[in-house]
Amino acid sequence: MDQTAVAAFEKDMKFEGFLLARSSEQRASSNGSKYLDMTLCDRTGEINAKMWDGTVTPPKAGAVVKVRALVTEYNGRLQLRINKVREATEDEYDLSFLVPCAPYPAEQMLAEITDTVAAMKNGVLRGIVGEMLRMAGDRLMYYPAAQRLHHAERSGLLHHTSTMLKTAKAVLTVYPWLDEDLLYAGVIVHDLSKISEMKSDEAGNVTDYTTDGLLLGHLVRGVTQVREAARRLDVPEDDEYVLLLEHMVISHHGEAEFGSPRPPMFPEAEMLHWIDLVDARMNEMNGILRRTPAGAFSEKIWSLDRRVYHPRYTKETEETKPEKPQKRPDADAAYQGLL
């Protein structure tokens, strides 16, 4: 879309374009008059916006709106003073400009995952993983992997899972004695319960954590979902692969300090932990490089507890862009293939 990015806004700039409403509500001023208070954003940043018209209905959180506004300043921070606002139609905007999106189509990433499941030789693991994907349902197509850290993007959960699968397949060429199906199964299910841990709209915008997520978290809920999938398939609770998969879910953070009550206790669980950590760190660092000039250090990244340097790569002429893959429209067929 040809419009000024939020990160490039300057005082007294006029703006007309599309933004995502992170939050929106009608409020009353000290004199009793009503106004619209919103937080609007694109993928580069967010800005508070006011519309001094109490008759306008607040757009829903996660809705894309077209606004005509003036960039002002209040208490040292930029703010939008909106003159006109309306809800946009899907054919008017490019969602990838408004929210961070995975670099590959959700349909393709899902197909890579379901193809891997369909090729599993272990019937117990193939059945449980397939059932857990069905339990996740359509939300898997747009859910992020986190609210703010790694893969905090639309379809980020699929992105995280599919890139971890690629790493697992490469690792198995070095350590072929690992149980292939078990490692793949752990990769695919380890974060699936984040769908019940976070509240996300279809734009991949996480507004909060669920009660379930705050009280239990995705590790504990993930274990119960493995057990539920096994129950639905009449797999005995004492089947060792059920127990192994449950352990991989609950131990993939590595240690108690990061939420795992048990450390990884067999090779595939240990490998899952490191693949998960590497993929999360590389995703975070890639994002940091994209917003840090070559030859400069980033701000301190609290999740890494350090600053990150962007090297002056000798052949670097522009931001690294992933290749554009072919979209696979047969995600539903891939699901059906697991039945």
Contacts in CASP RR format, 6 or more apart in sequence:
PFRMAT RR
TARGET T0000
AUTHOR 0000-0000-0000
METHOD contacts of the structure
MODEL  1
MDQTAVAAFEKDMKFEGFLLARSSEQRASSNGSKYLDMTLCDRTGEINAK
MWDGTVTPPKAGAVVKVRALVTEYNGRLQLRINKVREATEDEYDLSFLVP
CAPYPAEQMLAEITDTVAAMKNGVLRGIVGEMLRMAGDRLMYYPAAQRLH
HAERSGLLHHTSTMLKTAKAVLTVYPWLDEDLLYAGVIVHDLSKISEMKS
DEAGNVTDYTTDGLLLGHLVRGVTQVREAARRLDVPEDDEYVLLLEHMVI
SHHGEAEFGSPRPPMFPEAEMLHWIDLVDARMNEMNGILRRTPAGAFSEK
IWSLDRRVYHPRYTKETEETKPEKPQKRPDADAAYQGLL
1 17 0 8 1.000
1 18 0 8 1.000
1 93 0 8 1.000
1 94 0 8 1.000
1 97 0 8 1.000
3 15 0 8 1.000
3 16 0 8 1.000
3 17 0 8 1.000
3 18 0 8 1.000
3 97 0 8 1.000
4 13 0 8 1.000
4 15 0 8 1.000
5 42 0 8 1.000
5 44 0 8 1.000
5 45 0 8 1.000
6 19 0 8 1.000
6 40 0 8 1.000
6 41 0 8 1.000
6 42 0 8 1.000
6 44 0 8 1.000
6 45 0 8 1.000
6 46 0 8 1.000
6 47 0 8 1.000
7 44 0 8 1.000
7 45 0 8 1.000
8 44 0 8 1.000
9 15 0 8 1.000
9 47 0 8 1.000
9 71 0 8 1.000
9 78 0 8 1.000
10 71 0 8 1.000
10 78 0 8 1.000
11 71 0 8 1.000
11 72 0 8 1.000
11 73 0 8 1.000
11 78 0 8 1.000
12 70 0 8 1.000
12 71 0 8 1.000
12 72 0 8 1.000
13 70 0 8 1.000
13 71 0 8 1.000
14 69 0 8 1.000
14 70 0 8 1.000
14 71 0 8 1.000
15 67 0 8 1.000
15 68 0 8 1.000
15 69 0 8 1.000
15 70 0 8 1.000
15 71 0 8 1.000
15 80 0 8 1.000
16 66 0 8 1.000
16 67 0 8 1.000
16 68 0 8 1.000
16 69 0 8 1.000
17 66 0 8 1.000
17 67 0 8 1.000
17 68 0 8 1.000
18 64 0 8 1.000
18 65 0 8 1.000
18 66 0 8 1.000
18 67 0 8 1.000
18 88 0 8 1.000
18 92 0 8 1.000
18 93 0 8 1.000
18 97 0 8 1.000
18 98 0 8 1.000
19 40 0 8 1.000
19 41 0 8 1.000
19 42 0 8 1.000
19 64 0 8 1.000
19 65 0 8 1.000
19 67 0 8 1.000
19 98 0 8 1.000
20 40 0 8 1.000
20 41 0 8 1.000
20 42 0 8 1.000
20 62 0 8 1.000
20 63 0 8 1.000
20 64 0 8 1.000
20 65 0 8 1.000
20 98 0 8 1.000
20 99 0 8 1.000
20 203 0 8 1.000
20 205 0 8 1.000
21 38 0 8 1.000
21 39 0 8 1.000
21 40 0 8 1.000
21 59 0 8 1.000
21 60 0 8 1.000
21 61 0 8 1.000
21 62 0 8 1.000
21 63 0 8 1.000
21 64 0 8 1.000
21 65 0 8 1.000
22 38 0 8 1.000
22 39 0 8 1.000
22 40 0 8 1.000
22 41 0 8 1.000
22 46 0 8 1.000
22 61 0 8 1.000
22 62 0 8 1.000
22 205 0 8 1.000
22 207 0 8 1.000
23 38 0 8 1.000
23 39 0 8 1.000
23 61 0 8 1.000
23 207 0 8 1.000
24 36 0 8 1.000
24 37 0 8 1.000
24 38 0 8 1.000
24 39 0 8 1.000
24 58 0 8 1.000
24 59 0 8 1.000
24 60 0 8 1.000
24 61 0 8 1.000
24 63 0 8 1.000
25 36 0 8 1.000
25 37 0 8 1.000
25 38 0 8 1.000
25 58 0 8 1.000
26 34 0 8 1.000
26 35 0 8 1.000
26 36 0 8 1.000
26 37 0 8 1.000
26 54 0 8 1.000
26 56 0 8 1.000
26 58 0 8 1.000
27 34 0 8 1.000
27 35 0 8 1.000
27 36 0 8 1.000
27 37 0 8 1.000
28 34 0 8 1.000
28 35 0 8 1.000
29 35 0 8 1.000
33 52 0 8 1.000
33 54 0 8 1.000
34 54 0 8 1.000
34 55 0 8 1.000
35 50 0 8 1.000
35 51 0 8 1.000
35 52 0 8 1.000
35 53 0 8 1.000
35 54 0 8 1.000
36 49 0 8 1.000
36 50 0 8 1.000
36 51 0 8 1.000
36 52 0 8 1.000
36 53 0 8 1.000
36 54 0 8 1.000
36 56 0 8 1.000
36 58 0 8 1.000
36 82 0 8 1.000
36 85 0 8 1.000
37 48 0 8 1.000
37 49 0 8 1.000
37 50 0 8 1.000
38 48 0 8 1.000
38 49 0 8 1.000
38 50 0 8 1.000
38 51 0 8 1.000
38 58 0 8 1.000
38 59 0 8 1.000
38 82 0 8 1.000
39 46 0 8 1.000
39 47 0 8 1.000
39 48 0 8 1.000
39 49 0 8 1.000
40 46 0 8 1.000
40 47 0 8 1.000
40 48 0 8 1.000
40 49 0 8 1.000
40 65 0 8 1.000
40 67 0 8 1.000
40 80 0 8 1.000
41 47 0 8 1.000
41 98 0 8 1.000
41 99 0 8 1.000
42 97 0 8 1.000
42 98 0 8 1.000
42 99 0 8 1.000
43 96 0 8 1.000
43 97 0 8 1.000
43 98 0 8 1.000
43 99 0 8 1.000
43 100 0 8 1.000
43 101 0 8 1.000
47 78 0 8 1.000
47 79 0 8 1.000
47 80 0 8 1.000
48 74 0 8 1.000
48 77 0 8 1.000
48 79 0 8 1.000
48 80 0 8 1.000
49 67 0 8 1.000
49 69 0 8 1.000
49 79 0 8 1.000
49 80 0 8 1.000
49 81 0 8 1.000
49 82 0 8 1.000
50 79 0 8 1.000
50 80 0 8 1.000
50 81 0 8 1.000
50 82 0 8 1.000
51 81 0 8 1.000
51 82 0 8 1.000
51 83 0 8 1.000
51 85 0 8 1.000
52 81 0 8 1.000
56 85 0 8 1.000
59 65 0 8 1.000
59 85 0 8 1.000
59 87 0 8 1.000
61 201 0 8 1.000
61 205 0 8 1.000
61 207 0 8 1.000
62 201 0 8 1.000
62 202 0 8 1.000
62 203 0 8 1.000
62 205 0 8 1.000
63 87 0 8 1.000
63 88 0 8 1.000
64 87 0 8 1.000
64 88 0 8 1.000
64 93 0 8 1.000
64 95 0 8 1.000
64 98 0 8 1.000
64 203 0 8 1.000
65 85 0 8 1.000
65 86 0 8 1.000
65 87 0 8 1.000
65 88 0 8 1.000
66 85 0 8 1.000
66 86 0 8 1.000
66 87 0 8 1.000
66 88 0 8 1.000
66 92 0 8 1.000
67 80 0 8 1.000
67 82 0 8 1.000
67 84 0 8 1.000
67 85 0 8 1.000
68 82 0 8 1.000
68 83 0 8 1.000
68 84 0 8 1.000
68 85 0 8 1.000
69 80 0 8 1.000
69 81 0 8 1.000
69 82 0 8 1.000
69 83 0 8 1.000
70 80 0 8 1.000
70 81 0 8 1.000
70 83 0 8 1.000
71 78 0 8 1.000
71 79 0 8 1.000
71 80 0 8 1.000
71 81 0 8 1.000
72 78 0 8 1.000
72 79 0 8 1.000
72 80 0 8 1.000
72 81 0 8 1.000
73 79 0 8 1.000
95 101 0 8 1.000
95 154 0 8 1.000
95 203 0 8 1.000
98 203 0 8 1.000
99 153 0 8 1.000
99 154 0 8 1.000
99 203 0 8 1.000
99 204 0 8 1.000
99 205 0 8 1.000
100 152 0 8 1.000
100 153 0 8 1.000
100 154 0 8 1.000
101 153 0 8 1.000
101 154 0 8 1.000
101 155 0 8 1.000
102 109 0 8 1.000
102 151 0 8 1.000
102 153 0 8 1.000
102 154 0 8 1.000
102 155 0 8 1.000
102 156 0 8 1.000
102 158 0 8 1.000
102 159 0 8 1.000
103 159 0 8 1.000
103 322 0 8 1.000
104 155 0 8 1.000
104 159 0 8 1.000
104 162 0 8 1.000
104 322 0 8 1.000
104 325 0 8 1.000
105 325 0 8 1.000
105 327 0 8 1.000
105 328 0 8 1.000
106 141 0 8 1.000
106 142 0 8 1.000
106 155 0 8 1.000
106 158 0 8 1.000
106 331 0 8 1.000
107 141 0 8 1.000
107 327 0 8 1.000
107 328 0 8 1.000
107 329 0 8 1.000
107 330 0 8 1.000
107 331 0 8 1.000
108 325 0 8 1.000
108 326 0 8 1.000
108 327 0 8 1.000
108 328 0 8 1.000
109 155 0 8 1.000
109 158 0 8 1.000
109 159 0 8 1.000
109 161 0 8 1.000
109 162 0 8 1.000
110 140 0 8 1.000
110 141 0 8 1.000
110 158 0 8 1.000
110 331 0 8 1.000
110 334 0 8 1.000
111 328 0 8 1.000
111 330 0 8 1.000
111 331 0 8 1.000
111 334 0 8 1.000
112 162 0 8 1.000
112 165 0 8 1.000
113 133 0 8 1.000
113 158 0 8 1.000
113 161 0 8 1.000
113 162 0 8 1.000
113 165 0 8 1.000
113 188 0 8 1.000
114 130 0 8 1.000
114 133 0 8 1.000
114 331 0 8 1.000
114 334 0 8 1.000
114 335 0 8 1.000
114 337 0 8 1.000
114 338 0 8 1.000
115 334 0 8 1.000
116 165 0 8 1.000
116 184 0 8 1.000
116 188 0 8 1.000
117 126 0 8 1.000
117 127 0 8 1.000
117 129 0 8 1.000
117 130 0 8 1.000
117 133 0 8 1.000
117 184 0 8 1.000
117 188 0 8 1.000
117 338 0 8 1.000
118 126 0 8 1.000
118 334 0 8 1.000
118 337 0 8 1.000
118 338 0 8 1.000
120 126 0 8 1.000
120 129 0 8 1.000
120 181 0 8 1.000
120 184 0 8 1.000
120 185 0 8 1.000
121 181 0 8 1.000
122 181 0 8 1.000
122 182 0 8 1.000
122 185 0 8 1.000
122 241 0 8 1.000
124 230 0 8 1.000
124 235 0 8 1.000
124 239 0 8 1.000
124 241 0 8 1.000
124 242 0 8 1.000
125 181 0 8 1.000
125 182 0 8 1.000
125 185 0 8 1.000
125 241 0 8 1.000
125 245 0 8 1.000
126 181 0 8 1.000
126 338 0 8 1.000
127 229 0 8 1.000
127 233 0 8 1.000
127 338 0 8 1.000
128 185 0 8 1.000
128 189 0 8 1.000
128 226 0 8 1.000
128 229 0 8 1.000
128 230 0 8 1.000
128 233 0 8 1.000
128 235 0 8 1.000
128 241 0 8 1.000
128 242 0 8 1.000
128 245 0 8 1.000
129 184 0 8 1.000
129 185 0 8 1.000
129 188 0 8 1.000
129 189 0 8 1.000
130 229 0 8 1.000
130 338 0 8 1.000
131 229 0 8 1.000
131 232 0 8 1.000
131 233 0 8 1.000
132 188 0 8 1.000
132 189 0 8 1.000
132 192 0 8 1.000
132 225 0 8 1.000
132 226 0 8 1.000
132 229 0 8 1.000
133 140 0 8 1.000
133 188 0 8 1.000
133 192 0 8 1.000
133 335 0 8 1.000
133 338 0 8 1.000
134 335 0 8 1.000
134 338 0 8 1.000
135 192 0 8 1.000
135 225 0 8 1.000
135 228 0 8 1.000
135 229 0 8 1.000
136 192 0 8 1.000
136 195 0 8 1.000
139 195 0 8 1.000
139 200 0 8 1.000
140 157 0 8 1.000
140 158 0 8 1.000
140 192 0 8 1.000
140 195 0 8 1.000
141 155 0 8 1.000
141 158 0 8 1.000
141 331 0 8 1.000
142 154 0 8 1.000
142 155 0 8 1.000
142 200 0 8 1.000
142 202 0 8 1.000
142 203 0 8 1.000
142 204 0 8 1.000
143 155 0 8 1.000
143 156 0 8 1.000
143 157 0 8 1.000
143 158 0 8 1.000
143 194 0 8 1.000
143 195 0 8 1.000
143 198 0 8 1.000
143 200 0 8 1.000
143 204 0 8 1.000
144 151 0 8 1.000
144 152 0 8 1.000
144 153 0 8 1.000
144 154 0 8 1.000
144 155 0 8 1.000
144 156 0 8 1.000
144 157 0 8 1.000
144 198 0 8 1.000
144 200 0 8 1.000
144 204 0 8 1.000
144 206 0 8 1.000
145 151 0 8 1.000
145 152 0 8 1.000
145 153 0 8 1.000
145 156 0 8 1.000
145 157 0 8 1.000
145 159 0 8 1.000
145 160 0 8 1.000
145 191 0 8 1.000
145 194 0 8 1.000
146 152 0 8 1.000
146 194 0 8 1.000
146 206 0 8 1.000
147 198 0 8 1.000
147 206 0 8 1.000
147 209 0 8 1.000
149 280 0 8 1.000
149 284 0 8 1.000
149 303 0 8 1.000
150 160 0 8 1.000
150 279 0 8 1.000
150 280 0 8 1.000
150 281 0 8 1.000
150 283 0 8 1.000
150 284 0 8 1.000
151 157 0 8 1.000
151 159 0 8 1.000
151 160 0 8 1.000
151 280 0 8 1.000
151 283 0 8 1.000
152 206 0 8 1.000
153 159 0 8 1.000
153 204 0 8 1.000
154 203 0 8 1.000
154 204 0 8 1.000
155 204 0 8 1.000
157 191 0 8 1.000
157 192 0 8 1.000
157 194 0 8 1.000
157 195 0 8 1.000
160 191 0 8 1.000
160 279 0 8 1.000
160 280 0 8 1.000
160 283 0 8 1.000
161 187 0 8 1.000
161 188 0 8 1.000
161 191 0 8 1.000
163 279 0 8 1.000
163 283 0 8 1.000
164 187 0 8 1.000
164 275 0 8 1.000
164 276 0 8 1.000
164 279 0 8 1.000
165 184 0 8 1.000
165 187 0 8 1.000
165 188 0 8 1.000
167 275 0 8 1.000
167 278 0 8 1.000
167 279 0 8 1.000
168 183 0 8 1.000
168 184 0 8 1.000
168 187 0 8 1.000
168 271 0 8 1.000
168 275 0 8 1.000
171 178 0 8 1.000
171 183 0 8 1.000
171 271 0 8 1.000
171 275 0 8 1.000
172 178 0 8 1.000
172 180 0 8 1.000
172 183 0 8 1.000
175 267 0 8 1.000
175 271 0 8 1.000
178 267 0 8 1.000
178 268 0 8 1.000
178 271 0 8 1.000
179 268 0 8 1.000
182 241 0 8 1.000
182 244 0 8 1.000
182 245 0 8 1.000
182 248 0 8 1.000
182 268 0 8 1.000
183 268 0 8 1.000
183 271 0 8 1.000
183 272 0 8 1.000
185 245 0 8 1.000
185 248 0 8 1.000
186 245 0 8 1.000
186 248 0 8 1.000
186 249 0 8 1.000
186 252 0 8 1.000
186 268 0 8 1.000
186 272 0 8 1.000
187 272 0 8 1.000
187 275 0 8 1.000
189 222 0 8 1.000
189 225 0 8 1.000
189 226 0 8 1.000
189 245 0 8 1.000
189 248 0 8 1.000
189 249 0 8 1.000
190 248 0 8 1.000
190 249 0 8 1.000
190 252 0 8 1.000
190 272 0 8 1.000
190 276 0 8 1.000
191 218 0 8 1.000
192 222 0 8 1.000
192 225 0 8 1.000
193 217 0 8 1.000
193 218 0 8 1.000
193 219 0 8 1.000
193 221 0 8 1.000
193 222 0 8 1.000
193 225 0 8 1.000
193 249 0 8 1.000
194 218 0 8 1.000
196 210 0 8 1.000
196 212 0 8 1.000
196 213 0 8 1.000
196 218 0 8 1.000
196 221 0 8 1.000
197 209 0 8 1.000
197 210 0 8 1.000
197 212 0 8 1.000
197 213 0 8 1.000
197 217 0 8 1.000
197 218 0 8 1.000
197 221 0 8 1.000
198 206 0 8 1.000
198 208 0 8 1.000
198 209 0 8 1.000
198 210 0 8 1.000
198 213 0 8 1.000
199 206 0 8 1.000
199 207 0 8 1.000
199 208 0 8 1.000
199 209 0 8 1.000
199 210 0 8 1.000
200 206 0 8 1.000
200 207 0 8 1.000
201 207 0 8 1.000
212 221 0 8 1.000
213 221 0 8 1.000
219 249 0 8 1.000
219 250 0 8 1.000
219 252 0 8 1.000
219 253 0 8 1.000
219 259 0 8 1.000
219 260 0 8 1.000
220 250 0 8 1.000
222 249 0 8 1.000
222 250 0 8 1.000
223 246 0 8 1.000
223 249 0 8 1.000
223 250 0 8 1.000
226 242 0 8 1.000
226 245 0 8 1.000
226 246 0 8 1.000
226 249 0 8 1.000
227 237 0 8 1.000
227 242 0 8 1.000
227 246 0 8 1.000
230 236 0 8 1.000
230 237 0 8 1.000
230 239 0 8 1.000
230 242 0 8 1.000
231 237 0 8 1.000
235 242 0 8 1.000
236 242 0 8 1.000
244 266 0 8 1.000
244 268 0 8 1.000
244 269 0 8 1.000
247 262 0 8 1.000
247 264 0 8 1.000
247 265 0 8 1.000
247 266 0 8 1.000
247 269 0 8 1.000
248 264 0 8 1.000
248 268 0 8 1.000
248 269 0 8 1.000
248 272 0 8 1.000
250 260 0 8 1.000
250 261 0 8 1.000
250 262 0 8 1.000
251 260 0 8 1.000
251 262 0 8 1.000
251 263 0 8 1.000
251 264 0 8 1.000
251 265 0 8 1.000
251 269 0 8 1.000
251 273 0 8 1.000
252 260 0 8 1.000
252 264 0 8 1.000
252 269 0 8 1.000
252 272 0 8 1.000
252 273 0 8 1.000
252 276 0 8 1.000
253 259 0 8 1.000
253 260 0 8 1.000
253 273 0 8 1.000
254 260 0 8 1.000
254 263 0 8 1.000
254 264 0 8 1.000
254 273 0 8 1.000
255 263 0 8 1.000
264 270 0 8 1.000
264 272 0 8 1.000
264 273 0 8 1.000
281 304 0 8 1.000
284 301 0 8 1.000
284 303 0 8 1.000
284 304 0 8 1.000
285 308 0 8 1.000
286 320 0 8 1.000
288 298 0 8 1.000
288 301 0 8 1.000
288 308 0 8 1.000
288 310 0 8 1.000
289 308 0 8 1.000
289 310 0 8 1.000
290 319 0 8 1.000
291 298 0 8 1.000
292 298 0 8 1.000
292 308 0 8 1.000
292 310 0 8 1.000
293 310 0 8 1.000
294 310 0 8 1.000
294 311 0 8 1.000
294 312 0 8 1.000
294 313 0 8 1.000
294 316 0 8 1.000
295 309 0 8 1.000
295 310 0 8 1.000
295 311 0 8 1.000
295 312 0 8 1.000
296 309 0 8 1.000
296 310 0 8 1.000
297 307 0 8 1.000
297 308 0 8 1.000
297 309 0 8 1.000
297 310 0 8 1.000
298 307 0 8 1.000
298 308 0 8 1.000
298 309 0 8 1.000
298 310 0 8 1.000
299 307 0 8 1.000
300 306 0 8 1.000
300 307 0 8 1.000
301 307 0 8 1.000
301 308 0 8 1.000
END
